[in-house]
Amino acid sequence: MRSARTRSRKALQVIKACLLAGVLALFMAQADAGRLDSRAWFDADGTPTPDGQAYMKRFGLPRLISGQEFYFPDHEAIDGQGGCVILQFSIDKDGVTNRFIVLDSRPKGVFDQAVLETVKEWQFAPPEQGLIAMLLPVHFAFTSDSRHPRYDRGDSQCVSPKSEVQAMNIRGEVTQAEKPFYPPLMVDQRIQGCVTVSFDIGADGLADNYEMLDGQPGNEFFKATVQALNKSRFAPREGKQDRSWVVFRYYLPELKAEESRPCHRPDDKLESNKSGATP
């Protein structure tokens, strides 16, 4: 009887040891696979998956040809919290990525390198309009089964900087429009604003002779707007002409709208006089 109980205890110990070994093996396998999303963007051979293509299309990127998955870095600052990176980059006429700028990341500097190293290896189909600039959000998270980049924002503290035309009066046709990017310092400080810029269009179809007519706050967004106008193209103009102008708004959708006044348009005074008031 005693020997039977002894055999039972030994059998139970063996079963426990096997279960423990299985749990440890599962944990190690999950740790090794931690860099991959359950909806991976790339197959093992670097071929983009349908989920990866869909995500790129969602953010207006060209078709992906090849690349590698994002990886979850080992960093003491992560501490099980995950994070995010908002990356600005360009895709040249050959589909190669370049001109990288991290607009926002949380925690600061923890995931930046992992995103930069990964996107540098991506190959896209050549864009139809030549060189283009893109914005890509990447969110890292711990889940119940692994840790990986993910699609949804979750409790991310990153913001998605946006710029849009509020008003414009262009003397001629716009043949190629370049959208300005949010200045990284303004993203980091969570500053929103606007700018009104006037300019000439030359015989070569390029903008020139810029003047900031209004700006909130100050001239912080003027340089970003000028850079975008420098890359835009317009129908060539000959001889003396009226100046063109544009009002750009820079905002962070995740934050409340600020109480600052909107930027003035050059025709505000003219419109107010038309509205009825007689001086």
C-alpha positions in Angstrom: 0.0 0.0 0.0 2.8 2.3 0.9 4.7 1.5 -2.3 1.6 2.3 -4.3 1.3 5.7 -2.6 5.0 6.4 -3.2 4.6 5.5 -6.9 1.6 7.9 -7.1 3.6 10.8 -5.5 6.5 10.2 -7.9 4.1 10.1 -10.9 2.5 13.4 -9.7 5.9 15.0 -9.4 6.8 13.9 -12.9 3.5 15.4 -14.2 4.1 18.7 -12.4 7.7 18.8 -13.8 6.4 18.2 -17.3 3.7 20.9 -16.9 6.3 23.3 -15.6 8.6 22.6 -18.5 5.8 23.1 -20.9 4.9 26.5 -19.4 8.5 27.6 -19.5 8.8 26.5 -23.1 5.7 28.4 -24.0 7.0 31.5 -22.3 10.3 31.3 -24.1 8.5 30.8 -27.5 6.4 33.8 -26.8 9.4 35.9 -25.9 11.2 34.9 -29.1 8.1 35.8 -31.1 7.5 39.0 -29.2 8.6 41.2 -32.1 5.7 40.0 -34.3 2.1 41.2 -34.3 -0.6 38.5 -34.5 -1.6 40.3 -37.7 2.0 40.5 -39.0 2.8 43.1 -41.7 5.4 40.8 -43.4 5.9 37.1 -43.9 9.1 35.4 -42.9 10.6 35.9 -46.3 9.9 39.7 -46.2 6.8 39.6 -48.4 4.1 42.1 -47.2 0.9 40.5 -45.9 -2.6 41.7 -46.8 -2.8 43.3 -43.3 0.4 45.1 -43.9 -0.7 46.4 -47.3 -4.0 47.5 -45.8 -2.3 49.5 -43.1 0.0 51.2 -45.5 -2.9 52.1 -47.8 -4.8 53.5 -44.8 -2.1 56.1 -44.4 -1.7 56.8 -48.1 1.5 55.0 -48.7 2.3 53.3 -52.0 2.3 49.5 -52.4 4.9 47.7 -50.3 7.3 45.4 -52.1 9.5 44.0 -49.3 10.6 44.7 -45.8 10.9 43.4 -42.2 8.6 43.5 -39.2 9.1 46.0 -36.4 10.8 44.6 -33.4 10.2 45.3 -29.7 13.5 46.7 -28.3 15.0 45.7 -25.0 15.1 48.9 -22.9 14.8 49.4 -19.2 12.6 52.4 -19.7 9.8 50.3 -21.2 8.9 48.6 -17.9 5.9 46.8 -19.4 4.2 50.0 -20.6 4.7 50.0 -24.3 4.8 53.2 -26.3 4.6 54.8 -29.8 6.5 56.6 -32.5 5.2 59.0 -35.2 7.6 59.0 -38.1 7.9 61.3 -41.0 9.8 60.1 -44.0 10.0 60.4 -47.8 9.7 57.8 -50.6 11.8 58.6 -53.6 11.1 57.9 -57.3 12.6 54.4 -56.9 10.5 53.5 -53.9 13.4 53.9 -51.4 12.7 55.5 -48.0 14.8 58.4 -46.8 14.7 61.8 -45.0 13.5 60.4 -41.6 12.2 62.7 -38.8 10.7 61.4 -35.6 7.9 63.9 -34.9 6.7 62.4 -31.6 7.6 59.4 -29.4 6.6 58.1 -26.0 8.6 57.2 -23.9 11.1 59.6 -25.5 13.8 57.9 -27.5 12.9 54.3 -26.4 11.3 53.0 -29.6 12.7 55.5 -32.1 15.7 53.4 -33.3 13.6 50.3 -33.7 11.2 52.1 -36.0 14.0 54.0 -38.0 16.0 50.8 -38.6 12.9 48.9 -39.8 11.5 51.6 -42.2 15.0 52.2 -43.7 14.8 48.6 -45.0 11.3 48.9 -46.6 11.0 48.9 -50.3 7.9 50.5 -51.9 6.6 50.6 -55.5 7.7 53.8 -57.2 5.2 56.6 -56.4 3.2 57.8 -59.3 4.1 61.5 -58.5 7.8 61.0 -57.8 9.2 62.0 -54.4 6.5 62.0 -51.7 6.5 62.6 -48.0 4.6 60.4 -45.6 3.6 60.2 -41.9 3.4 56.8 -40.2 2.2 56.0 -36.6 3.6 52.9 -34.9 2.2 51.8 -31.6 3.9 49.2 -29.4 2.0 47.3 -26.7 2.2 44.4 -24.3 -0.7 41.9 -24.7 -1.8 38.8 -22.9 0.2 36.6 -25.3 3.2 38.7 -26.5 4.6 42.1 -27.0 4.4 43.6 -30.4 3.7 46.6 -32.6 -0.1 47.0 -33.1 -2.6 48.8 -35.2 -4.9 50.5 -32.8 -4.0 53.5 -30.7 -5.0 52.1 -27.3 -3.8 54.3 -24.5 -1.0 55.8 -26.6 0.3 59.2 -25.6 1.5 60.2 -29.0 -0.3 62.8 -31.0 -1.1 62.8 -34.8 0.1 66.2 -36.1 -2.0 67.5 -39.0 -1.9 70.5 -41.3 -4.6 71.8 -43.6 -5.4 74.7 -45.9 -8.0 77.0 -44.3 -8.1 79.6 -47.1 -6.2 80.5 -50.2 -6.1 82.7 -53.2 -3.7 81.4 -55.8 -3.1 83.5 -59.0 -3.1 80.6 -61.4 -3.3 76.8 -61.4 -1.7 74.6 -58.8 0.0 71.7 -60.7 1.6 70.0 -57.7 0.7 70.7 -54.1 3.0 69.8 -51.2 1.5 69.5 -47.8 3.6 71.0 -44.9 4.7 68.9 -42.1 4.3 69.9 -38.4 7.6 71.2 -36.9 8.9 68.5 -34.5 9.6 71.0 -31.7 5.9 72.2 -31.9 4.7 68.6 -31.7 6.9 67.9 -28.7 5.6 71.0 -26.9 2.0 70.3 -28.0 1.7 73.7 -29.6 -1.0 74.3 -32.2 -1.4 77.4 -34.5 -1.7 78.8 -38.0 0.1 81.1 -40.5 -0.8 83.3 -43.4 1.8 83.6 -46.1 1.8 85.6 -49.3 4.1 84.9 -52.3 4.8 85.5 -56.0 4.7 82.9 -58.7 7.5 83.2 -61.3 7.8 82.4 -65.0 9.2 79.0 -63.9 6.1 78.1 -61.9 7.9 78.4 -58.6 6.8 80.3 -55.5 9.1 83.1 -54.3 9.3 86.4 -52.2 7.5 85.0 -49.2 6.0 87.2 -46.5 4.3 86.2 -43.3 1.1 88.3 -43.0 0.0 86.7 -39.7 1.0 83.9 -37.4 -0.2 82.1 -34.2 1.9 81.8 -32.1 4.5 84.1 -33.6 6.3 82.8 -36.7 6.7 79.2 -35.5 4.9 77.6 -38.5 6.2 80.0 -41.2 9.3 78.0 -42.1 7.3 74.7 -42.5 4.9 76.5 -44.8 7.6 78.0 -46.9 9.3 74.6 -47.3 6.0 73.1 -48.5 5.5 76.0 -51.0 9.1 75.6 -52.3 8.2 72.0 -53.3 4.9 72.9 -54.8 4.5 73.8 -58.5 2.2 76.3 -60.2 1.3 77.4 -63.7 4.0 79.8 -64.9 3.1 83.5 -64.7 4.5 86.3 -66.8 4.8 90.0 -66.1 3.4 91.9 -63.1 0.8 90.1 -61.1 -1.1 90.2 -57.8 0.4 88.2 -55.0 -1.0 84.8 -54.1 -1.6 83.8 -50.5 -2.5 80.8 -48.3 -3.6 80.2 -44.7 -2.5 77.0 -43.1 -3.8 75.6 -39.8 -1.6 73.2 -37.7 -3.4 71.2 -35.1 -3.2 68.1 -32.9 -6.6 66.2 -33.0 -6.0 64.5 -29.7 -5.8 67.9 -27.8 -8.6 70.4 -27.2 -8.8 73.3 -29.6 -6.9 76.2 -28.3 -8.6 79.5 -27.6 -6.2 81.5 -29.8 -7.7 83.6 -32.6 -7.6 82.2 -36.2 -5.0 83.7 -38.6 -6.3 86.6 -40.7 -6.8 86.4 -44.4 -5.6 89.3 -46.6 -9.1 89.9 -47.8 -10.7 90.0 -44.3 -10.9 93.8 -44.4 -12.3 93.8 -47.9 -15.0 91.3 -46.9 -15.9 93.1 -43.7 -16.5 96.3 -45.8 -18.7 94.4 -48.2 -20.7 93.0 -45.4 -22.4 96.3 -44.9 -20.6 98.7 -42.5 -20.2 102.2 -44.0 -17.2 104.0 -42.6 
